[in-house]
Amino acid sequence: MNATLQKCTLTNVAFDEYRNGASWDGVLIAPGQGENEAGYEVVLKQTANPNNFTSFVRFVPSRAFTVNRAEINSWFTGVRMRAFGASLGDAEQTFFDELLGLVKDLKDIPKLVFVFNRDAKVGMLFEGMELHAGDLLDAEQLESDEISIYENAGATSKHYTDELTGLFNQKFPALTQADFILHSGVSTCLFACPPLGLYTHGYQVETVEPVVRFYISKLFQLWDDEVLKCTTAQAEFFSRHKAAWQEKGSGFMKFKVVSATGA
């Protein structure tokens, strides 16, 4: 459209400024945001790239990028394994046992933040402590192609899930007001379990959901085995669903479907 873009922090901030008289010819908005508002017209519905994300890349000399480990509070680790079906193999089960057995407090667990299809397998992105393949796989598994671990896939000075929790509490409370939530967007989805501070993104619901269910069910098992410390509110959450979990396993979760605006 030969448009010149002006930087803004969030689409909802840009939309509010536009409605309040900003001297722009138009504004980029999220799906469903003001589409039917009188006096305005949506001129183009699809402005995202094929992954439905706006992406930016800045090129700099490698010498300009150095990691100050003292400033890092959260590491990202990528994992690839066979797709989740009715059950997982022994290697995958062992991986999750090792991963979640690294800590004794729920606040320190590696959090599942993204799930996606990857070369006929499933890819996962975890946030938390710095993870090493040797701590999660034995020598035979490291040599095989069953499970691949990508160490140091990224790092941040703030915990992504904490930032997301703050954003949702402030801007999108509908995404925090149930124990199990599914927000389904345009070719994207978000599974949330606010009491545990878990928010998992992805593209296809059918790919993400079984991983999220399995992951949360493993946390129930750790809590039930009394090897995972948590807050009083989180203990109440586990207790509230314990009977249903014991009866149905990971199938007990009923995700409330919402939009970011609560509709």
NUFI-912177 format. One record per residue (C-alpha): residue number from 1; x, y, z; residue in three letters; chain. Coordinates in steps of 0.05 Angstrom, whole numbers, plus 32768, in hexadecimal, padded with zeros to 4 digits. Last residue first. Example, Ala and Ser with C-alpha at 12.3 -4.5 7.8 and 13.67 -1.06 7.14 Angstrom:
2
<site pos="2" c1="8111" c2="7FEB" c3="808F" code="SER" unit="A"/>
<site pos="1" c1="80F6" c2="7FA6" c3="809C" code="ALA" unit="A"/>
//
This chain:
263
<site pos="263" c1="7EB9" c2="7F0B" c3="81DB" code="ALA" unit="A"/>
<site pos="262" c1="7EED" c2="7F19" c3="8211" code="GLY" unit="A"/>
<site pos="261" c1="7F14" c2="7F4D" c3="81EA" code="THR" unit="A"/>
<site pos="260" c1="7F50" c2="7F20" c3="81E2" code="ALA" unit="A"/>
<site pos="259" c1="7F22" c2="7EE9" c3="81C9" code="SER" unit="A"/>
<site pos="258" c1="7F0A" c2="7EAF" c3="81F4" code="VAL" unit="A"/>
<site pos="257" c1="7F03" c2="7E64" c3="81F2" code="VAL" unit="A"/>
<site pos="256" c1="7F01" c2="7E45" c3="8238" code="LYS" unit="A"/>
<site pos="255" c1="7F2D" c2="7E07" c3="8238" code="PHE" unit="A"/>
<site pos="254" c1="7F12" c2="7DCA" c3="825B" code="LYS" unit="A"/>
<site pos="253" c1="7F4B" c2="7DA2" c3="827A" code="MET" unit="A"/>
<site pos="252" c1="7F39" c2="7D5B" c3="8290" code="PHE" unit="A"/>
<site pos="251" c1="7F58" c2="7D3A" c3="8253" code="GLY" unit="A"/>
<site pos="250" c1="7F9E" c2="7D3D" c3="8271" code="SER" unit="A"/>
<site pos="249" c1="7F8C" c2="7D05" c3="82A0" code="GLY" unit="A"/>
<site pos="248" c1="7F42" c2="7CF5" c3="82A3" code="LYS" unit="A"/>
<site pos="247" c1="7F34" c2="7CDB" c3="82E9" code="GLU" unit="A"/>
<site pos="246" c1="7F72" c2="7CF3" c3="830F" code="GLN" unit="A"/>
<site pos="245" c1="7F6E" c2="7D36" c3="82EB" code="TRP" unit="A"/>
<site pos="244" c1="7F24" c2="7D3E" c3="82FC" code="ALA" unit="A"/>
<site pos="243" c1="7F32" c2="7D2F" c3="8345" code="ALA" unit="A"/>
<site pos="242" c1="7F6E" c2="7D5E" c3="8348" code="LYS" unit="A"/>
<site pos="241" c1="7F4D" c2="7D9A" c3="8326" code="HIS" unit="A"/>
<site pos="240" c1="7F3E" c2="7DC6" c3="8363" code="ARG" unit="A"/>
<site pos="239" c1="7F7B" c2="7DAA" c3="8388" code="SER" unit="A"/>
<site pos="238" c1="7FAA" c2="7DC1" c3="8351" code="PHE" unit="A"/>
<site pos="237" c1="7F8B" c2="7E07" c3="8352" code="PHE" unit="A"/>
<site pos="236" c1="7F8D" c2="7E0A" c3="839E" code="GLU" unit="A"/>
<site pos="235" c1="7FD7" c2="7DF7" c3="839B" code="ALA" unit="A"/>
<site pos="234" c1="7FE0" c2="7E30" c3="8369" code="GLN" unit="A"/>
<site pos="233" c1="7FC0" c2="7E62" c3="8398" code="ALA" unit="A"/>
<site pos="232" c1="7FEB" c2="7E4A" c3="83D2" code="THR" unit="A"/>
<site pos="231" c1="802A" c2="7E52" c3="83A8" code="THR" unit="A"/>
<site pos="230" c1="8051" c2="7E18" c3="838C" code="CYS" unit="A"/>
<site pos="229" c1="8083" c2="7DE2" c3="839F" code="LYS" unit="A"/>
<site pos="228" c1="808B" c2="7DA6" c3="8372" code="LEU" unit="A"/>
<site pos="227" c1="80A0" c2="7D62" c3="838D" code="VAL" unit="A"/>
<site pos="226" c1="805F" c2="7D53" c3="83B1" code="GLU" unit="A"/>
<site pos="225" c1="804E" c2="7D18" c3="8382" code="ASP" unit="A"/>
<site pos="224" c1="800B" c2="7D3C" c3="8374" code="ASP" unit="A"/>
<site pos="223" c1="8031" c2="7D7B" c3="8362" code="TRP" unit="A"/>
<site pos="222" c1="805F" c2="7D55" c3="8332" code="LEU" unit="A"/>
<site pos="221" c1="8023" c2="7D31" c3="8313" code="GLN" unit="A"/>
<site pos="220" c1="7FFC" c2="7D72" c3="830B" code="PHE" unit="A"/>
<site pos="219" c1="8039" c2="7D90" c3="82E8" code="LEU" unit="A"/>
<site pos="218" c1="803B" c2="7D54" c3="82B9" code="LYS" unit="A"/>
<site pos="217" c1="7FF1" c2="7D61" c3="82A9" code="SER" unit="A"/>
<site pos="216" c1="8004" c2="7DA9" c3="8296" code="ILE" unit="A"/>
<site pos="215" c1="8037" c2="7D90" c3="8264" code="TYR" unit="A"/>
<site pos="214" c1="800A" c2="7D5A" c3="8246" code="PHE" unit="A"/>
<site pos="213" c1="7FD1" c2="7D8A" c3="823C" code="ARG" unit="A"/>
<site pos="212" c1="7FFE" c2="7DC0" c3="821E" code="VAL" unit="A"/>
<site pos="211" c1="801D" c2="7D8D" c3="81EE" code="VAL" unit="A"/>
<site pos="210" c1="7FD8" c2="7D72" c3="81DA" code="PRO" unit="A"/>
<site pos="209" c1="7FBE" c2="7DB9" c3="81CD" code="GLU" unit="A"/>
<site pos="208" c1="7FF6" c2="7DD5" c3="81A3" code="VAL" unit="A"/>
<site pos="207" c1="7FF2" c2="7DAA" c3="8164" code="THR" unit="A"/>
<site pos="206" c1="7FA6" c2="7DA6" c3="815F" code="GLU" unit="A"/>
<site pos="205" c1="7FA0" c2="7DF0" c3="816F" code="VAL" unit="A"/>
<site pos="204" c1="7FCC" c2="7E02" c3="8133" code="GLN" unit="A"/>
<site pos="203" c1="7FF9" c2="7E3F" c3="8136" code="TYR" unit="A"/>
<site pos="202" c1="8019" c2="7E43" c3="817A" code="GLY" unit="A"/>
<site pos="201" c1="801E" c2="7E69" c3="81BB" code="HIS" unit="A"/>
<site pos="200" c1="8022" c2="7E4D" c3="8202" code="THR" unit="A"/>
<site pos="199" c1="8013" c2="7E78" c3="823F" code="TYR" unit="A"/>
<site pos="198" c1="801F" c2="7E59" c3="8284" code="LEU" unit="A"/>
<site pos="197" c1="801E" c2="7E83" c3="82C4" code="GLY" unit="A"/>
<site pos="196" c1="8005" c2="7E47" c3="82ED" code="LEU" unit="A"/>
<site pos="195" c1="7FC4" c2="7E69" c3="8302" code="PRO" unit="A"/>
<site pos="194" c1="7FC0" c2="7E89" c3="82BC" code="PRO" unit="A"/>
<site pos="193" c1="7FBC" c2="7E47" c3="8294" code="CYS" unit="A"/>
<site pos="192" c1="7FBE" c2="7E61" c3="824D" code="ALA" unit="A"/>
<site pos="191" c1="7FBC" c2="7E44" c3="8207" code="PHE" unit="A"/>
<site pos="190" c1="7FC7" c2="7E76" c3="81CF" code="LEU" unit="A"/>
<site pos="189" c1="7FB5" c2="7E6A" c3="8187" code="CYS" unit="A"/>
<site pos="188" c1="7FCA" c2="7E81" c3="8142" code="THR" unit="A"/>
<site pos="187" c1="7FAF" c2="7E7C" c3="80FA" code="SER" unit="A"/>
<site pos="186" c1="7F82" c2="7EB9" c3="8108" code="VAL" unit="A"/>
<site pos="185" c1="7F78" c2="7EB6" c3="8153" code="GLY" unit="A"/>
<site pos="184" c1="7F5F" c2="7E81" c3="8183" code="SER" unit="A"/>
<site pos="183" c1="7F66" c2="7E93" c3="81CD" code="HIS" unit="A"/>
<site pos="182" c1="7F61" c2="7E54" c3="81F7" code="LEU" unit="A"/>
<site pos="181" c1="7F5B" c2="7E59" c3="8242" code="ILE" unit="A"/>
<site pos="180" c1="7F62" c2="7E2A" c3="827D" code="PHE" unit="A"/>
<site pos="179" c1="7F5B" c2="7E43" c3="82C5" code="ASP" unit="A"/>
<site pos="178" c1="7F2F" c2="7E7D" c3="82B2" code="ALA" unit="A"/>
<site pos="177" c1="7F33" c2="7EC9" c3="82B7" code="GLN" unit="A"/>
<site pos="176" c1="7F78" c2="7ED6" c3="8299" code="THR" unit="A"/>
<site pos="175" c1="7F6C" c2="7EDF" c3="824F" code="LEU" unit="A"/>
<site pos="174" c1="7F2D" c2="7F07" c3="825B" code="ALA" unit="A"/>
<site pos="173" c1="7F59" c2="7F39" c3="8281" code="PRO" unit="A"/>
<site pos="172" c1="7F77" c2="7F52" c3="823E" code="PHE" unit="A"/>
<site pos="171" c1="7F9A" c2="7F94" c3="824A" code="LYS" unit="A"/>
<site pos="170" c1="7FB5" c2="7F97" c3="8291" code="GLN" unit="A"/>
<site pos="169" c1="7FB3" c2="7F4E" c3="82A8" code="ASN" unit="A"/>
<site pos="168" c1="7FC5" c2="7F37" c3="8262" code="PHE" unit="A"/>
<site pos="167" c1="8002" c2="7F65" c3="825E" code="LEU" unit="A"/>
<site pos="166" c1="801A" c2="7F52" c3="82A3" code="GLY" unit="A"/>
<site pos="165" c1="8014" c2="7F08" c3="8295" code="THR" unit="A"/>
<site pos="164" c1="8038" c2="7F11" c3="8253" code="LEU" unit="A"/>
<site pos="163" c1="8073" c2="7F34" c3="8275" code="GLU" unit="A"/>
<site pos="162" c1="8076" c2="7EFC" c3="82A8" code="ASP" unit="A"/>
<site pos="161" c1="8074" c2="7EC8" c3="8270" code="THR" unit="A"/>
<site pos="160" c1="80AD" c2="7EEA" c3="824C" code="TYR" unit="A"/>
<site pos="159" c1="80DA" c2="7EEB" c3="8289" code="HIS" unit="A"/>
<site pos="158" c1="8104" c2="7F2A" c3="8286" code="LYS" unit="A"/>
<site pos="157" c1="814D" c2="7F33" c3="8271" code="SER" unit="A"/>
<site pos="156" c1="8142" c2="7F06" c3="8235" code="THR" unit="A"/>
<site pos="155" c1="8166" c2="7ECC" c3="8214" code="ALA" unit="A"/>
<site pos="154" c1="8162" c2="7EA5" c3="81D4" code="GLY" unit="A"/>
<site pos="153" c1="8169" c2="7E60" c3="81B5" code="ALA" unit="A"/>
<site pos="152" c1="819F" c2="7E52" c3="81E9" code="ASN" unit="A"/>
<site pos="151" c1="819D" c2="7E06" c3="81E0" code="GLU" unit="A"/>
<site pos="150" c1="8178" c2="7DE4" c3="81A7" code="TYR" unit="A"/>
<site pos="149" c1="8164" c2="7D9F" c3="81BD" code="ILE" unit="A"/>
<site pos="148" c1="8153" c2="7D67" c3="818C" code="SER" unit="A"/>
<site pos="147" c1="812C" c2="7D29" c3="819F" code="ILE" unit="A"/>
<site pos="146" c1="8125" c2="7CE8" c3="8178" code="GLU" unit="A"/>
<site pos="145" c1="8161" c2="7CF4" c3="814B" code="ASP" unit="A"/>
<site pos="144" c1="8191" c2="7CC8" c3="8172" code="SER" unit="A"/>
<site pos="143" c1="81D6" c2="7CD8" c3="818C" code="GLU" unit="A"/>
<site pos="142" c1="81BD" c2="7D04" c3="81C6" code="LEU" unit="A"/>
<site pos="141" c1="818A" c2="7CCE" c3="81D7" code="GLN" unit="A"/>
<site pos="140" c1="81C2" c2="7C9B" c3="81DE" code="GLU" unit="A"/>
<site pos="139" c1="81EB" c2="7CC9" c3="820B" code="ALA" unit="A"/>
<site pos="138" c1="81B1" c2="7CD9" c3="8239" code="ASP" unit="A"/>
<site pos="137" c1="8183" c2="7D15" c3="822E" code="LEU" unit="A"/>
<site pos="136" c1="816D" c2="7D4E" c3="825B" code="LEU" unit="A"/>
<site pos="135" c1="81AB" c2="7D65" c3="827F" code="ASP" unit="A"/>
<site pos="134" c1="81D8" c2="7D58" c3="8243" code="GLY" unit="A"/>
<site pos="133" c1="81AA" c2="7D83" c3="8217" code="ALA" unit="A"/>
<site pos="132" c1="81B8" c2="7DC0" c3="8242" code="HIS" unit="A"/>
<site pos="131" c1="8183" c2="7DF0" c3="825D" code="LEU" unit="A"/>
<site pos="130" c1="818D" c2="7E38" c3="8274" code="GLU" unit="A"/>
<site pos="129" c1="8153" c2="7E46" c3="82A4" code="MET" unit="A"/>
<site pos="128" c1="8110" c2="7E5E" c3="828C" code="GLY" unit="A"/>
<site pos="127" c1="80EB" c2="7E5F" c3="824A" code="GLU" unit="A"/>
<site pos="126" c1="80DA" c2="7E22" c3="8220" code="PHE" unit="A"/>
<site pos="125" c1="80CE" c2="7E1F" c3="81D5" code="LEU" unit="A"/>
<site pos="124" c1="80AF" c2="7DE1" c3="81B6" code="MET" unit="A"/>
<site pos="123" c1="80B3" c2="7DC2" c3="8171" code="GLY" unit="A"/>
<site pos="122" c1="8087" c2="7D87" c3="815C" code="VAL" unit="A"/>
<site pos="121" c1="809B" c2="7D55" c3="8127" code="LYS" unit="A"/>
<site pos="120" c1="808A" c2="7D4F" c3="80DD" code="ALA" unit="A"/>
<site pos="119" c1="80C1" c2="7D80" c3="80CE" code="ASP" unit="A"/>
<site pos="118" c1="80AD" c2="7DB2" c3="8104" code="ARG" unit="A"/>
<site pos="117" c1="8065" c2="7DBF" c3="8118" code="ASN" unit="A"/>
<site pos="116" c1="805F" c2="7DF3" c3="814F" code="PHE" unit="A"/>
<site pos="115" c1="805D" c2="7DFD" c3="819A" code="VAL" unit="A"/>
<site pos="114" c1="8070" c2="7E3D" c3="81C0" code="PHE" unit="A"/>
<site pos="113" c1="8076" c2="7E55" c3="8208" code="VAL" unit="A"/>
<site pos="112" c1="8081" c2="7E16" c3="8231" code="LEU" unit="A"/>
<site pos="111" c1="809D" c2="7E2C" c3="8273" code="LYS" unit="A"/>
<site pos="110" c1="80DD" c2="7E0F" c3="8290" code="PRO" unit="A"/>
<site pos="109" c1="80CB" c2="7E07" c3="82DA" code="ILE" unit="A"/>
<site pos="108" c1="80E5" c2="7E3B" c3="830B" code="ASP" unit="A"/>
<site pos="107" c1="80A4" c2="7E56" c3="8327" code="LYS" unit="A"/>
<site pos="106" c1="808B" c2="7E0F" c3="8332" code="LEU" unit="A"/>
<site pos="105" c1="80C1" c2="7E01" c3="8365" code="ASP" unit="A"/>
<site pos="104" c1="80EA" c2="7DC1" c3="8368" code="LYS" unit="A"/>
<site pos="103" c1="8112" c2="7DC9" c3="8328" code="VAL" unit="A"/>
<site pos="102" c1="8137" c2="7D9C" c3="82F7" code="LEU" unit="A"/>
<site pos="101" c1="8101" c2="7D66" c3="82FB" code="GLY" unit="A"/>
<site pos="100" c1="80D6" c2="7D8A" c3="82C7" code="LEU" unit="A"/>
<site pos="99" c1="8109" c2="7D80" c3="8290" code="LEU" unit="A"/>
<site pos="98" c1="811F" c2="7D3B" c3="82A6" code="GLU" unit="A"/>
<site pos="97" c1="80D8" c2="7D1F" c3="82AA" code="ASP" unit="A"/>
<site pos="96" c1="80C7" c2="7D43" c3="8269" code="PHE" unit="A"/>
<site pos="95" c1="8101" c2="7D22" c3="8246" code="PHE" unit="A"/>
<site pos="94" c1="80F1" c2="7CDE" c3="8264" code="THR" unit="A"/>
<site pos="93" c1="80AB" c2="7CE0" c3="8247" code="GLN" unit="A"/>
<site pos="92" c1="80C7" c2="7CF4" c3="8203" code="GLU" unit="A"/>
<site pos="91" c1="80F8" c2="7CBA" c3="8203" code="ALA" unit="A"/>
<site pos="90" c1="80C4" c2="7C88" c3="821C" code="ASP" unit="A"/>
<site pos="89" c1="8094" c2="7C98" c3="81E3" code="GLY" unit="A"/>
<site pos="88" c1="8059" c2="7CC7" c3="81EA" code="LEU" unit="A"/>
<site pos="87" c1="800F" c2="7CB6" c3="81EA" code="SER" unit="A"/>
<site pos="86" c1="7FCF" c2="7CC3" c3="81C4" code="ALA" unit="A"/>
<site pos="85" c1="7FF7" c2="7CEF" c3="8195" code="GLY" unit="A"/>
<site pos="84" c1="802B" c2="7D25" c3="81A0" code="PHE" unit="A"/>
<site pos="83" c1="8059" c2="7D30" c3="8165" code="ALA" unit="A"/>
<site pos="82" c1="809F" c2="7D13" c3="816A" code="ARG" unit="A"/>
<site pos="81" c1="80D4" c2="7D41" c3="8188" code="MET" unit="A"/>
<site pos="80" c1="80F4" c2="7D85" c3="817E" code="ARG" unit="A"/>
<site pos="79" c1="810A" c2="7DB2" c3="81B8" code="VAL" unit="A"/>
<site pos="78" c1="811F" c2="7DFB" c3="81B9" code="GLY" unit="A"/>
<site pos="77" c1="813B" c2="7E1D" c3="81F7" code="THR" unit="A"/>
<site pos="76" c1="812F" c2="7E66" c3="820B" code="PHE" unit="A"/>
<site pos="75" c1="8155" c2="7E86" c3="8245" code="TRP" unit="A"/>
<site pos="74" c1="813A" c2="7EB5" c3="827A" code="SER" unit="A"/>
<site pos="73" c1="815B" c2="7EE4" c3="82AC" code="ASN" unit="A"/>
<site pos="72" c1="8193" c2="7EFF" c3="8281" code="ILE" unit="A"/>
<site pos="71" c1="81B5" c2="7F3F" c3="8297" code="GLU" unit="A"/>
<site pos="70" c1="81F1" c2="7F1D" c3="82B9" code="ALA" unit="A"/>
<site pos="69" c1="81FA" c2="7EF2" c3="827B" code="ARG" unit="A"/>
<site pos="68" c1="820C" c2="7F30" c3="8252" code="ASN" unit="A"/>
<site pos="67" c1="8205" c2="7F13" c3="820C" code="VAL" unit="A"/>
<site pos="66" c1="822D" c2="7F37" c3="81D7" code="THR" unit="A"/>
<site pos="65" c1="8211" c2="7F53" c3="8196" code="PHE" unit="A"/>
<site pos="64" c1="8239" c2="7F8A" c3="8175" code="ALA" unit="A"/>
<site pos="63" c1="8272" c2="7F59" c3="8162" code="ARG" unit="A"/>
<site pos="62" c1="823F" c2="7F33" c3="8137" code="SER" unit="A"/>
<site pos="61" c1="8236" c2="7F71" c3="810C" code="PRO" unit="A"/>
<site pos="60" c1="81ED" c2="7F88" c3="810D" code="VAL" unit="A"/>
<site pos="59" c1="81B0" c2="7F76" c3="80E4" code="PHE" unit="A"/>
<site pos="58" c1="816C" c2="7F87" c3="8102" code="ARG" unit="A"/>
<site pos="57" c1="8132" c2="7F59" c3="80F2" code="VAL" unit="A"/>
<site pos="56" c1="80E8" c2="7F69" c3="80FC" code="PHE" unit="A"/>
<site pos="55" c1="80AD" c2="7F3A" c3="80F7" code="SER" unit="A"/>
<site pos="54" c1="8062" c2="7F49" c3="80FA" code="THR" unit="A"/>
<site pos="53" c1="8041" c2="7F07" c3="8108" code="PHE" unit="A"/>
<site pos="52" c1="8009" c2="7EE2" c3="80E4" code="ASN" unit="A"/>
<site pos="51" c1="803A" c2="7EAC" c3="80CD" code="ASN" unit="A"/>
<site pos="50" c1="802D" c2="7EBD" c3="8084" code="PRO" unit="A"/>
<site pos="49" c1="803E" c2="7F07" c3="8090" code="ASN" unit="A"/>
<site pos="48" c1="8008" c2="7F34" c3="80AD" code="ALA" unit="A"/>
<site pos="47" c1="7FE1" c2="7F69" c3="8087" code="THR" unit="A"/>
<site pos="46" c1="7FA1" c2="7F41" c3="8079" code="GLN" unit="A"/>
<site pos="45" c1="7F62" c2="7F69" c3="8085" code="LYS" unit="A"/>
<site pos="44" c1="7F6D" c2="7FA5" c3="8057" code="LEU" unit="A"/>
<site pos="43" c1="7F43" c2="7FE4" c3="8053" code="VAL" unit="A"/>
<site pos="42" c1="7F1F" c2="7FDD" c3="8096" code="VAL" unit="A"/>
<site pos="41" c1="7EF1" c2="8019" c3="809A" code="GLU" unit="A"/>
<site pos="40" c1="7EE3" c2="804C" c3="80D1" code="TYR" unit="A"/>
<site pos="39" c1="7EAA" c2="807B" c3="80DE" code="GLY" unit="A"/>
<site pos="38" c1="7E81" c2="804A" c3="8108" code="ALA" unit="A"/>
<site pos="37" c1="7EAA" c2="8014" c3="8129" code="GLU" unit="A"/>
<site pos="36" c1="7E9F" c2="7FCF" c3="810A" code="ASN" unit="A"/>
<site pos="35" c1="7EE8" c2="7FBB" c3="8104" code="GLU" unit="A"/>
<site pos="34" c1="7EFC" c2="7FDC" c3="8146" code="GLY" unit="A"/>
<site pos="33" c1="7F2C" c2="7FA5" c3="8159" code="GLN" unit="A"/>
<site pos="32" c1="7F10" c2="7F63" c3="813D" code="GLY" unit="A"/>
<site pos="31" c1="7F53" c2="7F4E" c3="811F" code="PRO" unit="A"/>
<site pos="30" c1="7F8D" c2="7F78" c3="813C" code="ALA" unit="A"/>
<site pos="29" c1="7F97" c2="7FBF" c3="8122" code="ILE" unit="A"/>
<site pos="28" c1="7FC6" c2="7FE3" c3="80F3" code="LEU" unit="A"/>
<site pos="27" c1="7FB5" c2="802D" c3="80EE" code="VAL" unit="A"/>
<site pos="26" c1="7F9F" c2="805E" c3="80B9" code="GLY" unit="A"/>
<site pos="25" c1="7FA9" c2="80A1" c3="809A" code="ASP" unit="A"/>
<site pos="24" c1="7FCD" c2="80BA" c3="80D7" code="TRP" unit="A"/>
<site pos="23" c1="7FC7" c2="80FD" c3="80FB" code="SER" unit="A"/>
<site pos="22" c1="7FB7" c2="80E0" c3="8140" code="ALA" unit="A"/>
<site pos="21" c1="7F70" c2="80F5" c3="8153" code="GLY" unit="A"/>
<site pos="20" c1="7F5A" c2="80CC" c3="818F" code="ASN" unit="A"/>
<site pos="19" c1="7F44" c2="8092" c3="8163" code="ARG" unit="A"/>
<site pos="18" c1="7F8B" c2="808C" c3="8147" code="TYR" unit="A"/>
<site pos="17" c1="7FAA" c2="8090" c3="818C" code="GLU" unit="A"/>
<site pos="16" c1="7F7C" c2="8058" c3="81A5" code="ASP" unit="A"/>
<site pos="15" c1="7F8D" c2="802D" c3="8168" code="PHE" unit="A"/>
<site pos="14" c1="7FD8" c2="8038" c3="8170" code="ALA" unit="A"/>
<site pos="13" c1="7FD4" c2="8023" c3="81B9" code="VAL" unit="A"/>
<site pos="12" c1="7FAA" c2="7FE5" c3="81A6" code="ASN" unit="A"/>
<site pos="11" c1="7FDE" c2="7FD3" c3="8171" code="THR" unit="A"/>
<site pos="10" c1="8017" c2="7FD7" c3="81A3" code="LEU" unit="A"/>
<site pos="9" c1="8056" c2="8001" c3="81AD" code="THR" unit="A"/>
<site pos="8" c1="8051" c2="802F" c3="8171" code="CYS" unit="A"/>
<site pos="7" c1="8081" c2="803D" c3="8138" code="LYS" unit="A"/>
<site pos="6" c1="8069" c2="8063" c3="80FB" code="GLN" unit="A"/>
<site pos="5" c1="8062" c2="803F" c3="80B9" code="LEU" unit="A"/>
<site pos="4" c1="8064" c2="805F" c3="8074" code="THR" unit="A"/>
<site pos="3" c1="8032" c2="803F" c3="8046" code="ALA" unit="A"/>
<site pos="2" c1="803E" c2="802D" c3="7FFD" code="ASN" unit="A"/>
<site pos="1" c1="8000" c2="8000" c3="8000" code="MET" unit="A"/>
//
